Amino acid sequence: MLFVRYLTTRAVMFGAGVALILVISFLVVYWLPGDPARMILGPRADAQTVEHFRVIAGLDSPISVQFERFIGRIGRLDFGDSLIQRRPVIDLIRERSRYTIELILYAVGTLFIFGVALPLGFLALRLGWADAMIRAFWTVLAAAPAYVLSLVTLTMFAGLLGWIPAIFEPERPICWIAPALILAVYPTSLVSRLFRNALEASLNSDYAFRARAQGLSETQILLHEALVNSVTAPISAFANGLAYFVTGTFFVEVAFGIGGLGTLTYESIRNKDVTVLAGVCLFFALAVSSISVLLDLAQHLLDPVLRRSHESAG
């Protein structure tokens, strides 16, 4: 019963969040100061051309009418057409999203290896010095912004050393290594620290002492007892830092020349392509909200305390 109430609350919160995202996406993009038609056509366009463009693009209608059209299009998964490229926004998002998704997946894999797998392995093998070095390495890198790290990486490893290509080619796996590492720097630093602290707390808990008294080895306690009670820490940190993957990919993609959604967003801002900007912002907001709900649900199910409370309430 308690779990059903929790699901209902999360569903209501998600619906309210989606509604708020729709309103904010529309107002921020379509209610910006200035005339989008004038910004798109340039200062040399005559008044008649600008007015004709505003009528064709639907920019001459009242805000309420534009918002009604906006909601209707979103309900049909129609984000409109790009004012610059004259193509459906959903097609542009579909084409560009594969590069962004691939970059984020590589970054998540990096986070899992260096933030979860290696700390667990070092602890099992009693390699505390290696664990401390890895965590210090990620902590130092996390102090620098993603865009600065991208420029420094390109200057050193592409320009001076020639270890990575200076021009990004998505077909070459080596081109994904540096962007994925940079995108994963901050979340990995956060997750590894919290996961390591949670493991240490679990190994020093009462149930760990009972397991030792029963004759279990340290490795068995680590894998069968401490890990289960510590896995919610990296999930929580990843959920809280999920927005960083979205904002971070903007800077990393632009710096490395990756033609994903981050670069598409940058291009739409530079060209004042308000329909593309609205579609990309809405797509990212809905994606982050959905993933955040799923991660929160996973954390809720994996947490032994919450799971036992659900079972007792049921």
C-alpha positions as CSV (number, residue, x, y, z in Angstrom):
1,M,0.0,0.0,0.0
2,L,2.8,2.4,0.9
3,F,4.6,1.6,-2.4
4,V,1.4,2.3,-4.4
5,R,1.1,5.6,-2.6
6,Y,4.7,6.4,-3.5
7,L,4.1,5.5,-7.1
8,T,1.0,7.8,-7.2
9,T,3.0,10.7,-5.6
10,R,5.8,10.3,-8.2
11,A,3.3,10.1,-11.1
12,V,1.6,13.3,-9.9
13,M,5.0,15.1,-9.4
14,F,6.1,13.9,-12.8
15,G,2.9,15.2,-14.5
16,A,3.3,18.6,-12.7
17,G,6.9,18.7,-13.7
18,V,6.1,18.1,-17.4
19,A,3.4,20.8,-17.3
20,L,5.9,23.3,-15.8
21,I,8.5,22.3,-18.4
22,L,6.0,23.0,-21.2
23,V,5.1,26.4,-19.9
24,I,8.7,27.4,-19.2
25,S,10.0,26.1,-22.5
26,F,7.4,28.1,-24.3
27,L,7.7,31.4,-22.4
28,V,11.5,31.4,-22.3
29,V,11.9,30.8,-26.0
30,Y,8.9,32.5,-27.6
31,W,8.6,35.4,-25.2
32,L,12.2,36.6,-25.5
33,P,12.8,40.3,-26.0
34,G,13.0,41.3,-29.7
35,D,11.4,40.1,-32.9
36,P,12.6,36.6,-33.9
37,A,11.7,37.3,-37.5
38,R,13.9,40.4,-37.5
39,M,16.8,38.5,-35.8
40,I,16.5,35.6,-38.3
41,L,16.2,37.7,-41.5
42,G,18.8,40.3,-40.4
43,P,18.7,44.1,-40.1
44,R,18.7,44.6,-43.9
45,A,15.4,42.9,-44.6
46,D,12.6,45.3,-45.4
47,A,9.5,45.6,-43.2
48,Q,7.2,43.8,-45.7
49,T,9.5,40.7,-45.9
50,V,9.7,40.6,-42.1
51,E,6.0,40.9,-41.7
52,H,5.4,38.2,-44.3
53,F,7.8,35.9,-42.5
54,R,6.1,36.5,-39.1
55,V,2.7,35.5,-40.7
56,I,4.1,32.3,-42.2
57,A,5.9,31.3,-39.0
58,G,2.8,32.1,-36.9
59,L,4.7,34.7,-34.9
60,D,2.1,37.4,-35.4
61,S,-0.5,35.6,-33.3
62,P,-1.2,36.4,-29.6
63,I,0.9,34.6,-27.0
64,S,-2.1,32.6,-25.9
65,V,-2.8,31.4,-29.5
66,Q,0.9,30.5,-30.0
67,F,0.9,28.6,-26.7
68,E,-2.2,26.6,-27.7
69,R,-0.6,25.7,-31.0
70,F,2.6,24.8,-29.2
71,I,0.8,22.4,-26.8
72,G,-1.2,20.9,-29.7
73,R,2.0,20.2,-31.7
74,I,3.7,18.7,-28.7
75,G,0.8,16.4,-28.2
76,R,1.3,15.1,-31.7
77,L,5.1,15.0,-31.2
78,D,5.4,17.8,-33.7
79,F,7.9,20.4,-32.7
80,G,7.4,22.4,-35.8
81,D,9.9,23.3,-38.6
82,S,13.2,24.9,-38.2
83,L,13.0,28.6,-39.2
84,I,16.5,28.4,-40.7
85,Q,16.9,24.9,-42.1
86,R,13.2,24.5,-43.1
87,R,13.1,21.0,-41.8
88,P,11.0,19.3,-39.1
89,V,12.6,19.9,-35.7
90,I,11.9,16.3,-34.7
91,D,14.0,15.1,-37.7
92,L,16.9,17.2,-36.6
93,I,16.6,15.9,-33.0
94,R,16.4,12.3,-34.2
95,E,19.5,12.8,-36.4
96,R,21.6,14.6,-33.8
97,S,20.5,12.7,-30.7
98,R,22.4,9.5,-31.6
99,Y,25.7,11.3,-31.2
100,T,24.7,12.8,-27.8
101,I,23.3,9.4,-26.6
102,E,26.5,7.7,-27.6
103,L,28.6,10.3,-25.8
104,I,26.5,10.0,-22.7
105,L,26.7,6.2,-22.8
106,Y,30.5,6.3,-23.0
107,A,30.6,8.7,-20.1
108,V,28.3,6.5,-18.0
109,G,30.5,3.5,-18.8
110,T,33.5,5.6,-17.6
111,L,31.6,6.5,-14.5
112,F,30.8,2.9,-13.7
113,I,34.3,1.7,-14.3
114,F,36.1,4.4,-12.3
115,G,33.4,5.3,-9.9
116,V,32.0,1.9,-8.9
117,A,34.0,-1.1,-10.2
118,L,37.5,0.1,-9.5
119,P,36.8,1.3,-5.9
120,L,35.1,-2.0,-5.2
121,G,38.0,-4.0,-6.7
122,F,40.6,-1.9,-4.8
123,L,38.8,-2.5,-1.6
124,A,38.5,-6.2,-2.2
125,L,42.2,-6.5,-3.1
126,R,43.2,-4.2,-0.1
127,L,44.8,-1.7,-2.5
128,G,43.9,1.4,-0.5
129,W,46.7,3.4,-2.0
130,A,45.5,2.8,-5.6
131,D,42.0,3.8,-4.6
132,A,43.2,7.0,-3.0
133,M,45.3,7.9,-6.1
134,I,42.3,7.4,-8.4
135,R,40.0,9.4,-6.3
136,A,42.5,12.2,-5.9
137,F,43.0,12.2,-9.7
138,W,39.3,12.6,-10.4
139,T,38.9,15.2,-7.6
140,V,41.6,17.4,-9.1
141,L,40.1,17.2,-12.6
142,A,36.6,17.9,-11.3
143,A,37.8,21.4,-10.1
144,A,38.1,22.5,-13.7
145,P,35.0,23.3,-15.9
146,A,34.3,20.9,-18.7
147,Y,34.9,23.5,-21.4
148,V,38.4,24.3,-20.0
149,L,39.2,20.6,-19.8
150,S,38.1,20.1,-23.4
151,L,40.3,22.9,-24.7
152,V,43.3,21.8,-22.6
153,T,42.9,18.2,-23.8
154,L,42.7,19.2,-27.4
155,T,45.7,21.5,-27.1
156,M,47.9,18.9,-25.3
157,F,46.8,15.5,-26.7
158,A,45.8,16.5,-30.2
159,G,47.9,19.6,-30.9
160,L,51.2,18.9,-29.0
161,L,51.3,15.1,-28.6
162,G,49.1,14.0,-31.5
163,W,47.6,11.1,-29.5
164,I,44.0,11.9,-30.5
165,P,42.6,13.3,-33.8
166,A,42.2,17.0,-33.8
167,I,39.1,16.6,-36.0
168,F,36.3,14.5,-34.6
169,E,35.2,11.5,-36.6
170,P,32.3,9.6,-35.1
171,E,33.3,6.4,-36.9
172,R,36.7,6.2,-35.1
173,P,36.3,4.9,-31.5
174,I,39.4,6.8,-30.4
175,C,37.7,10.0,-31.0
176,W,35.1,9.2,-28.3
177,I,37.6,8.6,-25.5
178,A,38.6,12.1,-24.5
179,P,35.1,13.6,-24.7
180,A,33.6,10.8,-22.7
181,L,36.3,11.1,-20.0
182,I,35.8,14.8,-19.7
183,L,32.0,14.5,-19.5
184,A,32.4,11.9,-16.8
185,V,34.9,13.8,-14.7
186,Y,32.6,15.5,-12.2
187,P,30.0,12.7,-11.8
188,T,32.8,10.1,-11.4
189,S,34.5,12.2,-8.7
190,L,31.2,12.5,-6.8
191,V,30.1,8.9,-7.2
192,S,33.4,7.3,-6.3
193,R,33.7,9.4,-3.1
194,L,30.2,8.7,-1.9
195,F,30.3,5.0,-2.9
196,R,33.6,4.5,-1.1
197,N,32.3,6.2,2.1
198,A,29.1,4.1,1.9
199,L,31.2,0.9,1.6
200,E,33.4,1.8,4.6
201,A,30.3,2.6,6.7
202,S,28.7,-0.7,5.7
203,L,31.9,-2.7,6.6
204,N,32.0,-1.0,10.0
205,S,28.3,-1.6,10.7
206,D,26.8,-4.1,13.2
207,Y,25.7,-6.6,10.6
208,A,29.2,-6.7,9.2
209,F,30.6,-7.5,12.7
210,R,28.0,-10.3,13.0
211,A,29.0,-11.6,9.6
212,R,32.6,-11.8,10.7
213,A,31.6,-13.5,13.9
214,Q,29.8,-16.2,11.8
215,G,33.1,-16.9,9.9
216,L,32.4,-15.0,6.6
217,S,35.5,-13.7,4.8
218,E,36.0,-10.0,4.2
219,T,35.4,-10.5,0.4
220,Q,32.1,-12.3,1.1
221,I,31.0,-9.5,3.5
222,L,32.0,-6.9,0.9
223,L,30.2,-8.5,-2.0
224,H,27.1,-10.0,-0.3
225,E,26.5,-7.6,2.6
226,A,28.2,-4.2,2.2
227,L,27.6,-3.9,-1.6
228,V,23.8,-4.4,-1.3
229,N,23.6,-1.7,1.3
230,S,25.9,0.7,-0.5
231,V,24.6,0.6,-4.1
232,T,22.0,3.3,-3.4
233,A,24.7,5.9,-2.8
234,P,26.1,5.9,-6.4
235,I,22.5,5.8,-7.8
236,S,21.5,8.8,-5.7
237,A,24.6,10.7,-6.7
238,F,24.1,9.8,-10.4
239,A,20.4,10.9,-10.2
240,N,21.4,14.2,-8.5
241,G,24.1,14.9,-11.0
242,L,22.1,13.8,-14.1
243,A,21.6,17.4,-15.2
244,Y,25.4,17.7,-15.4
245,F,25.5,15.1,-18.2
246,V,23.0,17.3,-20.1
247,T,24.7,20.7,-19.6
248,G,28.1,19.2,-19.8
249,T,27.5,17.7,-23.2
250,F,26.8,21.2,-24.6
251,F,30.3,22.4,-23.9
252,V,32.0,19.1,-24.7
253,E,30.3,18.7,-28.1
254,V,31.0,22.3,-29.1
255,A,34.7,22.0,-28.1
256,F,35.3,18.7,-29.9
257,G,33.0,19.4,-32.8
258,I,30.6,16.6,-32.1
259,G,27.4,17.1,-34.1
260,G,25.0,16.2,-31.3
261,L,22.2,17.9,-29.6
262,G,24.6,20.2,-27.7
263,T,26.0,21.5,-30.9
264,L,22.4,21.8,-32.4
265,T,21.4,23.9,-29.3
266,Y,24.4,26.1,-29.8
267,E,23.6,26.6,-33.5
268,S,20.0,27.4,-32.7
269,I,21.0,30.0,-30.1
270,R,23.5,31.6,-32.5
271,N,21.0,31.6,-35.4
272,K,18.0,32.6,-33.2
273,D,16.1,29.5,-34.5
274,V,13.5,29.6,-31.8
275,T,11.6,26.5,-32.9
276,V,14.7,24.3,-32.8
277,L,15.7,25.8,-29.4
278,A,12.2,25.1,-28.0
279,G,12.2,21.5,-29.3
280,V,15.7,20.7,-28.0
281,C,15.1,22.2,-24.6
282,L,11.8,20.3,-24.2
283,F,13.4,17.1,-25.4
284,F,16.2,17.4,-22.8
285,A,13.9,18.4,-20.0
286,L,11.5,15.5,-20.6
287,A,14.4,13.0,-21.0
288,V,16.0,14.1,-17.8
289,S,12.7,14.1,-15.9
290,S,11.9,10.6,-17.1
291,I,15.4,9.2,-16.3
292,S,15.4,10.9,-12.9
293,V,12.0,9.2,-12.0
294,L,13.3,5.8,-13.1
295,L,16.6,6.2,-11.1
296,D,14.6,7.4,-8.0
297,L,12.4,4.3,-8.4
298,A,15.4,2.1,-8.7
299,Q,16.9,3.6,-5.6
300,H,13.7,3.2,-3.7
301,L,13.5,-0.5,-4.6
302,L,17.2,-1.3,-4.0
303,D,17.3,0.4,-0.6
304,P,16.8,-2.5,2.0
305,V,15.2,-0.1,4.6
306,L,12.6,1.2,2.1
307,R,12.0,-2.2,0.7
308,R,11.3,-3.7,4.1
309,S,9.1,-0.8,5.0
310,H,7.0,-1.5,1.9
311,E,6.8,-5.2,2.7
312,S,5.7,-4.5,6.3
313,A,3.2,-1.9,5.2
314,G,1.8,-4.4,2.6
